[in-house]
Amino acid sequence: MSGIAAIIGRPNAGKSSLFNRLTNTKNAIVDDMPGVTRDRLYGEAEYMGRSFYVIDTGGIFGEDTEFSSGIRAHVDEAVKECDAVIFMIDGRDGVTGSDEEIAEFIRRAGNKPVIVAVNKLDDPKHDDLANDAYSLGFERVVPVSAVHKRGLDELLDAVIEVLPPDDEEDITASDDEIRLVIAGKPNVGKSSLLNKITNSERSLVSPVAGTTRDPVDMTITLDGQAFRLVDTAGLRRRAKFDGDLEYYSFVRTLAAVDRADVALLLMDARDPCTDQDKKIAAHVVRKGKGLILVLNKWDLAGGEGKADKLLKKIRDDMPFVNYAPVVFASALNGRGIGKILEAVKTVYTNRKKRIPTNMLNRLMRDVLAFDRLPSDRKGRSLKVYYCSQAESEPPTFIFFVNSPDLVNSSFENHVKNKLRELEDFTGSPVRTFWRGKDKGE
């Protein structure tokens, strides 16, 4: 991912329609009544080989028709957390007083690039109406029709131009540098853990200039190992969030995970496995990153037999990350900090591992000889011809079979467990793909 774009504008300007078009979803509710968007939404957009997050901020305006002080706070946070602003206005109404007030506040909220999307210009002959938008003081103005998909390529061209470069261009980490992100819900102790790690007497701390916020990353060296703490600026900026401001931090966390090798999912040992914990963990898995579950504030939650109970709760509530190591820690007194960093190095190594072809062939023989392969009601049985490891980071395996549609989730999980028996992939997701060997399958 290469940044976050926030769609901002007054009610009924078409923000949700644009969000749905850019993310190719129907997640945002579209209605003619102003203020219909109740919740903040985020999604992923892809264009010309680039991808970025899109935030639909429609909900921050609610049903207010005036630009109230409460709304200002939310727009301020949206502008701070995003890398680019898509300022949407209704081209049929022209520039209104509310548009001018929002434009002024965007300028005051942060020095971020702004693209003005003049919406509802369904017919090209009306594009000259977009010229009025230059009075708002922004140099990039694009006439669009979100409903009819007009002008979206031009809009996306403008957005891509101002977003941070792709990870490969942006990150200059050396081969032996581990990119680490500290993720978790607010008030779980991320800042305390960061401070405990970077304040170590063994550390050499230096800021690394970022593309849109400075500093974004921090590099440290501990016992000869270089770590890059990805996107640490947000961790130091504030300690508390309300429900709306927390939302933008969550999206920024997702973007930071995308740039890391390993993620530390910090959970409160007194209340682990919350919905937000699960959402972050699922994102880490989907992006193929290494994962370590850190139960912080163990000094407040520990007790006889408590560790076993917590481990069981985590494995029961979050079975999709049962491969991730669990570390009990206290950022306050420093307990477990050394174990965390050792686990990071181990997971980083495991995520790069490859299984030799002869070992994969042995797996194939075992599966074919001792396991009952999936079949369907038509009497077809799955046949596995061969497999190969396509890549690492994360370990990815391609199985060539007669009919990929015969593979069910139970069998796929079984094969993943077999792969983990062949090699230690602790902390790393394992991906499997099933392809038809015959032409057309």
Salt bridges, closest charged atoms under 4 A:
GLU44 OE2 - ARG286 NH2 2.87
GLU44 OE1 - LYS287 NZ 3.59
GLU63 OE2 - ARG38 NH2 3.10
ASP76 OD2 - LYS80 NZ 3.30
GLU77 OE2 - ARG238 NH2 3.13
GLU81 OE2 - ARG237 NH2 2.35
GLU81 OE2 - ARG238 NH1 3.58
GLU81 OE1 - ARG252 NE 3.59
ASP83 OD1 - ARG252 NH2 3.48
ASP90 OD1 - ARG92 NE 3.86
ASP90 OD2 - LYS120 NZ 3.07
ASP93 OD2 - ARG10 NH2 3.04
ASP99 OD1 - ARG10 NE 3.15
GLU101 OE2 - ARG72 NH2 2.50
GLU104 OE1 - ARG107 NH2 3.03
GLU104 OE2 - ARG108 NE 3.09
ASP122 OD2 - HIS148 NE2 3.67
ASP127 OD2 - ARG150 NH2 3.06
ASP166 OD1 - ARG50 NE 2.84
ASP170 OD2 - ARG259 NE 3.53
GLU177 OE1 - ARG228 NE 3.19
ASP217 OD2 - ARG228 NH1 3.45
ASP217 OD2 - ARG259 NH2 3.02
ASP223 OD2 - ARG202 NH1 2.77
ASP231 OD1 - ARG213 NH2 2.58
ASP244 OD1 - ARG40 NH2 2.77
ASP244 OD2 - HIS74 NE2 3.39
ASP258 OD1 - HIS283 NE2 2.92
ASP261 OD1 - ARG179 NH2 2.85
ASP261 OD1 - ARG351 NH1 3.80
ASP268 OD2 - ARG270 NH2 2.97
ASP268 OD2 - LYS297 NZ 3.77
ASP271 OD2 - LYS185 NZ 3.69
ASP316 OD2 - LYS312 NZ 2.71
ASP317 OD2 - LYS313 NZ 2.81
GLU342 OE2 - LYS345 NZ 3.01
ASP371 OD2 - HIS414 NE2 2.70
ASP376 OD2 - ARG380 NE 2.66
GLU393 OE1 - ARG351 NH1 3.73
GLU393 OE2 - LYS352 NZ 3.31
ASP405 OD2 - ARG380 NH2 2.80
GLU423 OE2 - LYS353 NZ 3.43
